[in-house]
Amino acid sequence: MGTNKRARKKENRKQRLDQLARQSQRRRQRTVGVRIAIVLAIIVGIAGIFSVSGARYKYFDNTNCHRAIVNFVVQCGDPTATGSGGPGYQFADELPAAGSYKVGSIAMANSGPNTNGSQFFVITGSDGASLPPNYTLFGQVTEGL
């Protein structure tokens, strides 16, 4: 891929993220104080969206969690708040051992193997903690859940 083509692709992605950020800012948001510990060192795909550059694009600013099921999970990370939005790319799974999920675990939502994007979920109860190990685990709520 040529340098100009790469630069155009990067600029198009930035413009799309900026557009999504503007759209999400128009939505009403209820803020809840939650502290999260995120382990990014080994998860390359997640690092992009949760990185300093991802923060610069304000990808998650003022977005709503679009799915909440009592004693199961709260799912977030879709700037369109429809459950079908994402960053426009996908990355491979890094699956945990069986039994790794617990209340407060944060993992990537996906639509099948190796389809991680920007959506993630927080396990809020025992039903979620019993999920099969099909979701990349990357963080833990440490306060506020």
N, C-alpha and C positions, 0 to 999 in steps of 0.2 A: 504494500500500500504506500503510495507516495506521501511525501510530507504535507503537501497542500490538502490532499484528501483526508489525511488524519486530522489536520487542523480544522477543516470544515466539519468533520464528524464530531470532534470535541466541542466546537462552537455550537453546533446544532443540539447536542446533548445539553450543554449549559443553558441554551435558550429554552429548551423544553423543561428543564428543571426549574428555571426562573418562572416560566409560565405556570407550572404546577404550584409553585410556591405562592404566586399571586392569587391563584384560584383558591387555594386552601386558606389564605388569609381572610377571604371573604366569608368563610364559614364561622359560625359561633363555636367557641371552644370552652369547655368546662375544665379548669385546671385543677389537678390533684397533685399534692406533694408526694412524690415517690422517688426514692433514691435507688439507683441501679448500679450494679457492678458488671461491667462488660469485659469479656476476655476476647480480644481481637487479634492477638499476635499470630495465631495459627489459622485464622479464617480470612483468607485473602479477599473473597467476594464481599463479605460484610464490611471489611475495612474501608472500601471505597465509599459506601453509602453513609457510614457512621464516622468518616474521617473529617479532618479539618476542612477539606474541600467540600465534602457533603454538607457540613455545617454552614459554609460560606453560601451555598446554594439554598440553604434553609429548607431542605427537602421535607423535613418532618414538622416544620413550624406551623402551628395552628391547624394541624390535621386532627381529625377525630378518629377514635377507635370505632371501627364499623361493625364489630361483632362482639357480643358479650353473652356468655352462657354461664349461669350460676353454677358454682362448684366445678367449673371446667376451665374455660380460658376467656381472656379478653384479647381480641386480635386487632392489630393496628398496622400502620406503615403504608397504607394506601392513600396517596394524596387525593384521589378522586372520591374516597369514602364509599365506594361501591363494592369493594371486595375483589375487583378485577384489575385494579391499577397497579403499576409498578414502574421501575426505573428504565425499562426498555432493554434490559439485559438479564441474563440468568447465570448462576454459577453452581458448581458442583456441591453435593452434600459432603459433610464431614460428620458422620453419624456417631452418636454416643453408644455406650454399652447399654443393654437392657437394664431397666430399673434406675436410670440416671435422672429422670425427671422428678422434681418435687415441687411442692407449692412454692411459687415465686420464681421458678425457672423461666428463662426467656429463650425461645427457640424460633428459628425461621419457619414461617408458614410456607407451604409449597403445594403445587398441584400434581405432584408426582416426583419421581427420582430426578435429582439434579435440576430442579426448576426454581431455586431460590432467587428472590429478587430483593424487594424492600419490605415485604410484609413479614411481620413477626407476631408472636403471641406470648402472653404471660399466663402461666398456669395459676389458676386461682383456687383450685380445690382438688380433692382426691380423685375425681373423675379424670381430670387432666393429667394428674401425676401417673395414672396408669396407661397413658398413651404408649403405643409401640415405639421403638427407637428409630423412627423414620424422619426425624426433624433435627436439623443442625442446632445443637445447644450452644448458646454463646454468652449467657449472662444469668444473673440472679438478682432479684429484688432484695435489697438488704434493709430497707426501711420503708414503711408507709403502706404495706399491703395488708 
